[in-house]
Amino acid sequence: MSAARTPLPVVLAGARGHGRTHLLNIRRLERLGLVRLAGVCELRPLDAAELAGPGEPEQSADLGELLAATGARIAVVCTPIQTHTDLALTAAGHGAHLLLEKPPAPSFAEFRRMADGVAAAGVACQIGFQSLGSHAVPAVRKLVADGVVGELLGVGAAGAWVRDEAYFRRSPWAGRRRMDGVDVVDGALTNPLAHAVATALALAGSTRAEDVVSIEPELLRAYAIEADDTSCVRIRTARGVPVTVAATLCAETNSEPYVVVHGTRGRITFWYKQDRVLLQRGGYGPEETVHGRTDLLENLVGHVTDGEALCVPPEETGAFMRVVEAIRLAPDPVRLPDACWRVDASGAAPRRIVHGVDALVDASADTLGLYSELGAPWALPTTVESR
């Protein structure tokens, strides 16, 4: 990428909450001379301290007006899930390329409306699965393709996180499946631990919508929310490789999420937030490597200016969106009986802990089994959704 070019003007839609990470990243790329923060779209304007950098970018609650006023070349959209499609299409209509936060949409129909509309507008779109920018992903896939761990048997992912009552009060749409008749689908597998699903599918070489044959979700909740906070899913792929993901927001201990690639002669574990890979195989000692990572906004800038290949174009998240759709269409999560969880009130806000769930999440990744198959007393039989 040439360092002598004029910085690309960028607008950020959604600059508080998780959006602040995007704001800080934009400021980092400003210092590199790659972009310029031209505008911020928020319902309530940011003050000087919140802007986290020099200058006075345009501010507006209307993304279309902001794009017209700034002539921005790139829009970063980090807003409630149910607003993604409309805001993405607004940006595309103004000729702005997109970094769209995950999940890209709350339903497969909305995803297709977004992806088709963006393509018709002739702008680029990057979906914000930052883990797919890790250089470990192609490295692991090469190990698999080279037969280092033998024949691929399956891929399992595990995510055991701690989230308290305040987490589900952070916004009106948090923990909701629907809001005012509109799909939201803010569950453990579709939002906070969505990277586990997308990364597992990527390591299985099954990222596109047509790569999915069937989906078996098990959705449960300990919190008083609509969505799932403790869930698992098995995805049958067209390649015949099963992919399982087990997740909870009600863990005893907050743990690093990971993906395990199982082969006939070994296994590969990838801690995707750390870009860390552990290769284990018969006849060899364990081999650990740490990989670099391509920032998705920086990659999008490189795509716009120099034609670099996008790390995460929409079509490469089609399989993930099939999972979102299966969860959207599944029966509402089953409420776990009070006897299956306890309250820990020692922190800033109370949190709920599901008995034994940390070990079950790990067991799922290790065996490719679902909660109902691993002896969890609170799990229910699955229903299978075919493609």
SVG drawing of the C-alpha trace seen along z (x, -y; Angstrom):
<svg xmlns="http://www.w3.org/2000/svg" viewBox="-44 -21 53 63">
<polyline fill="none" stroke="black" stroke-width="0.4" points="0.0,0.0 1.4,-3.4 2.1,-5.7 1.9,-8.9 -1.8,-8.8 -4.3,-11.2 -6.0,-9.6 -9.4,-8.1 -12.3,-9.9 -14.1,-7.5 -17.4,-7.8 -18.2,-5.7 -21.8,-4.8 -21.9,-3.7 -19.0,-5.1 -19.9,-4.1 -19.8,-0.6 -18.0,1.8 -17.9,-1.0 -15.2,-2.7 -12.8,0.0 -13.5,-1.0 -13.0,-4.7 -9.6,-3.9 -8.6,-1.8 -9.6,-4.6 -7.4,-7.0 -4.5,-4.5 -4.9,-4.4 -5.0,-8.2 -1.6,-8.3 -0.4,-6.0 -1.8,-8.4 -4.2,-5.9 -7.6,-7.4 -9.2,-10.5 -12.1,-10.5 -14.6,-12.6 -17.7,-12.0 -19.4,-10.2 -23.0,-9.0 -24.5,-8.8 -27.9,-9.6 -26.0,-11.8 -22.9,-13.7 -19.5,-12.7 -17.7,-15.2 -14.0,-16.1 -12.8,-13.5 -14.9,-10.8 -13.5,-11.6 -10.2,-10.4 -8.1,-12.4 -7.6,-15.7 -10.0,-17.6 -13.7,-18.1 -15.4,-15.6 -18.9,-16.1 -21.5,-14.6 -25.1,-13.6 -27.7,-11.1 -28.5,-10.6 -26.0,-8.4 -27.2,-9.4 -26.8,-13.1 -23.4,-12.5 -22.2,-10.6 -23.5,-13.3 -21.8,-16.1 -18.5,-14.4 -18.1,-12.5 -16.7,-9.6 -15.2,-6.7 -15.6,-4.2 -18.3,-3.7 -17.8,-1.6 -21.1,-0.4 -21.2,0.8 -24.8,0.4 -27.6,2.7 -27.9,5.9 -31.3,5.2 -30.1,1.9 -27.2,3.4 -28.9,4.0 -30.6,0.7 -27.5,-1.3 -25.2,0.8 -27.5,0.1 -27.6,-3.6 -23.8,-3.7 -23.7,-1.7 -26.2,-4.1 -23.8,-6.9 -20.9,-5.0 -19.2,-4.3 -17.3,-1.0 -18.2,0.8 -16.8,2.4 -19.9,4.0 -19.8,5.4 -20.8,9.0 -23.3,10.5 -24.0,8.9 -27.7,9.3 -30.3,11.0 -31.8,13.3 -30.6,14.9 -33.2,12.9 -31.8,9.6 -28.2,10.8 -29.1,11.5 -30.8,8.1 -27.7,6.5 -25.1,8.5 -27.1,8.2 -27.7,4.5 -24.0,3.8 -22.9,5.8 -25.4,3.9 -24.0,0.6 -20.5,1.7 -18.9,1.1 -16.8,3.4 -18.0,4.8 -16.0,6.4 -17.7,8.3 -16.2,7.7 -15.0,11.1 -11.6,10.0 -10.5,13.5 -10.6,14.3 -7.9,11.7 -5.6,13.9 -2.7,15.3 -3.2,18.5 -6.4,19.3 -4.6,20.0 -1.7,21.6 -4.0,24.1 -5.8,24.8 -2.5,25.5 -1.5,27.9 -4.8,29.7 -4.5,29.7 -0.9,31.1 -2.2,34.0 -0.1,33.1 -2.9,34.3 -4.2,37.0 -7.7,37.1 -10.0,34.3 -12.5,35.8 -14.3,32.7 -13.9,29.2 -15.1,28.3 -15.1,24.8 -15.5,23.8 -16.4,20.5 -16.9,20.1 -17.4,16.5 -18.6,14.7 -21.2,12.0 -23.2,10.4 -26.7,8.9 -25.4,5.5 -24.3,7.0 -27.9,7.7 -28.9,4.2 -26.3,2.4 -28.8,1.6 -32.6,2.2 -31.8,4.9 -29.3,6.9 -30.4,10.5 -33.4,10.1 -34.6,12.4 -37.1,9.9 -37.8,6.3 -41.0,4.4 -41.7,7.3 -38.2,7.1 -35.6,9.9 -32.6,9.2 -31.2,12.7 -28.7,11.6 -27.7,15.0 -24.4,16.4 -23.6,18.1 -24.8,15.3 -23.2,12.3 -20.7,12.5 -19.2,15.8 -20.1,15.6 -16.3,15.6 -16.2,19.2 -18.8,20.2 -17.3,18.4 -13.7,19.5 -14.7,23.1 -16.4,23.0 -13.4,21.4 -11.0,24.0 -13.4,26.7 -13.2,25.0 -17.0,24.5 -17.7,20.7 -20.3,20.3 -24.0,20.8 -24.0,23.8 -21.4,25.5 -24.1,26.2 -26.3,29.3 -28.0,29.3 -27.9,27.6 -28.7,28.9 -29.0,26.2 -29.6,26.6 -30.6,23.2 -30.9,22.6 -30.8,19.7 -30.2,19.2 -30.7,15.4 -34.1,13.8 -33.7,12.9 -35.3,13.9 -32.1,15.2 -29.8,18.1 -26.9,17.7 -25.9,21.3 -26.0,23.1 -24.4,25.5 -24.8,26.4 -23.7,29.1 -23.3,28.1 -23.1,30.9 -21.1,29.7 -21.2,30.6 -17.7,31.9 -18.9,34.4 -17.0,32.7 -19.0,32.0 -18.5,28.7 -19.7,28.2 -19.6,25.1 -20.5,24.9 -20.8,21.6 -21.9,20.1 -22.1,16.7 -22.6,18.3 -19.2,19.8 -17.5,20.2 -14.3,18.8 -13.8,16.5 -11.7,18.5 -10.0,17.9 -12.3,19.3 -10.7,21.8 -11.2,24.1 -9.9,27.7 -9.3,29.4 -9.5,33.1 -7.5,35.4 -6.8,39.1 -3.2,38.5 -3.4,35.5 -5.1,32.2 -4.6,28.5 -5.9,26.0 -6.4,22.4 -7.0,19.7 -8.3,17.2 -8.2,14.1 -4.5,14.7 -3.6,15.9 -2.0,18.9 -1.8,22.4 -0.8,25.7 -0.1,28.7 -0.2,32.1 0.5,35.3 1.9,38.8 5.6,39.2 6.3,35.5 6.4,33.1 3.8,30.3 4.5,27.4 3.2,23.9 3.2,20.9 1.9,17.4 0.8,15.6 0.3,12.1 -3.1,10.6 -4.4,8.3 -6.6,5.5 -9.9,5.6 -10.3,1.9 -6.7,1.6 -7.3,4.5 -10.4,2.7 -8.4,-0.5 -5.9,1.6 -8.6,3.1 -10.0,-0.3 -6.6,-1.9 -4.6,1.1 -7.0,3.9 -6.0,6.1 -8.2,9.2 -10.7,8.7 -10.3,10.9 -14.0,11.4 -16.4,10.5 -20.1,11.2 -20.2,14.5 -17.6,15.9 -20.0,15.5 -22.9,17.3 -22.5,20.5 -22.4,18.5 -25.6,16.8 -27.2,20.2 -26.5,20.9 -28.0,17.5 -31.1,18.4 -31.4,21.8 -31.2,20.2 -33.7,17.5 -36.2,20.2 -35.6,22.5 -38.0,22.6 -37.3,20.0 -34.4,21.0 -35.5,23.3 -35.2,21.7 -32.9,23.7 -34.4,24.7 -33.2,22.7 -31.5,25.8 -29.2,25.8 -27.5,22.5 -26.4,20.3 -25.9,16.6 -22.5,15.0 -23.0,11.6 -19.4,10.8 -18.8,8.6 -20.0,5.2 -23.3,6.9 -24.7,10.3 -24.0,13.1 -25.4,16.5 -23.3,19.7 -24.6,22.9 -23.4,25.9 -20.6,27.8 -20.9,25.8 -17.2,25.0 -16.3,28.7 -19.1,29.4 -18.0,26.7 -14.6,28.2 -16.0,31.7 -18.0,30.6 -15.0,29.3 -13.0,32.4 -15.7,35.0 -17.8,33.0 -20.8,33.8 -23.8,31.7 -24.8,31.0 -27.6,33.5 -25.1,36.2 -22.6,35.3 -24.9,36.1 -25.9,32.6 -28.9,33.0 -30.4,29.8 -30.0,30.4 -32.8,31.3 -32.8,33.5 -32.0,31.6 -34.1,30.8 -32.4,30.8 -32.8,28.1 -31.8,29.1 -30.6,26.7"/>
</svg>
